[in-house]
Amino acid sequence: MLTKIITEGTTSVEVPIPDETSSFPPSSTAVFYNPAMRMNRDIAVAAIACFSKTSPEYTYLDALSASGIRGLRIAKEVGLNTAMSDWDETSFELIKKNITLNNLSNCTAVKRNANVVMLDGSFDITDLDPFGSPAPFLDAACRATKRLLCITATDTAPLCGAHKKAGIRNYAAVPLKTEYYPEMGVRILMGVVARALAKHDKAMTPLLSYASAHYVRIFASVKKDINEADKCLENMGFLSHCFNCGQREWKYGLAVHIKEECSGCGHTTTPAGPLWLGRLHDSDFCGEVIREAEKRGFKQVEKLIAACRDELETPMHYDYHKICKSLGITAMPTGELVLALKERGFNASRTHFSGISFKTDAGIETIKKIVRELV
């Protein structure tokens, strides 16, 4: 295996050199390393630094380490006692080399199955960053985590409804492919995490969650408390979507009745869920992460987290261009529509999901009426 030394943040890491003659699926190399996920790791550094600021003695597990780059950055740039596990021999040896390369005394390399590591011990912070679905590791991670759970999922097709049967198998929920599919993926993932934690009498509080490129990512604080776990599950529910007029409605609860007819146009609706209907972010925490990112020079991180912080908590965003296409008109800048909604007394915001998406508490017919007025 050919390797090279790269630098992310202030951490040097030896990583494999991919075969330039082939299309580069990162997982095809001897040890998985994806340079496109650098911003994901930058956000992890900033977010975990904020979360552990008052308790630098927290323990951190990078459960699926590969080259070890994520865990190494947390150990070196945040200063936490870090365990990095991978059951692949090549990865294990590379992790040990990278610990030595950075002269770190607060790191431990473990050659074991990730589920075994998590079932054998507990950690203040657990980070799951698999190539694909985190589903096979969720129960063990929820059992092992004491304070903060960080999860990446790159299987966006099952989460967002493009591969519906896989979504049902992996997440015990029915996803739905709609124009707000990135948010669908985030809420399906958060829903299965909330239910997995509840089995261990634990509750989660979302601090930050986002969809970017080919993955979704969540940061949720964890608390072991039966009553809080019960209250947490009150944020679960189901969604119904009308593919005729675009109206969407949701109902809280894990045993609910969903009307089959759209209240707007009378067409048959399509259900999705169970999924998380609560908030996706904690605005104060997002503000802290922005300041931490600014201090560390993570410019892309600042922009993304600011968009997350400023989003309405209302579930499911709208695609402005899709609405305009259905009306046969040309879209104005999204910011103008958000302003027009606010001027008419509605809550509205841009979202981080795309440059043409927005959230509002106005109904779909009201939105269409305002869009027509802007032309």
Number of C-alpha atoms within 10 A of each C-alpha: 10 11 13 9 12 11 10 15 15 11 18 18 25 19 27 19 16 21 13 7 6 8 9 12 12 18 13 13 16 18 24 20 22 15 12 10 13 14 17 18 20 22 21 23 24 25 24 19 22 21 19 19 12 9 11 13 12 18 21 24 30 25 26 26 30 29 28 30 26 25 32 28 24 25 24 23 16 19 19 25 20 25 23 28 27 24 15 16 13 14 23 23 16 21 30 17 17 22 23 12 14 16 11 16 12 15 24 16 22 19 16 17 14 24 18 11 21 22 14 11 11 19 21 18 25 24 23 22 22 20 16 12 21 20 16 13 17 19 20 20 30 27 21 23 26 20 19 25 24 22 23 23 23 20 22 23 19 24 33 26 23 16 16 17 15 18 25 16 12 17 26 16 22 22 30 26 18 19 17 18 22 26 23 28 29 24 30 28 27 27 24 22 25 25 24 19 25 23 14 16 17 24 27 26 20 20 20 23 24 23 23 16 11 12 20 23 22 22 24 23 19 22 18 17 14 15 11 17 22 15 14 20 22 15 18 25 21 23 24 22 21 22 14 14 16 20 18 22 18 18 17 18 16 15 11 10 9 15 13 15 15 21 14 15 13 12 14 16 21 17 20 19 24 25 32 28 26 21 18 27 24 17 17 11 18 23 18 17 26 25 16 20 24 15 11 15 13 18 14 13 20 20 13 19 24 17 16 23 21 16 22 21 19 16 22 24 27 23 19 22 17 15 19 16 11 12 14 10 13 13 20 14 12 18 16 13 21 19 14 18 21 15 11 10 10 15 16 22 25 23 21 22 22 14 13 18 22 23 21 23 18 16 14 17 14 12 19 17 11 15 22 15 9 12 9
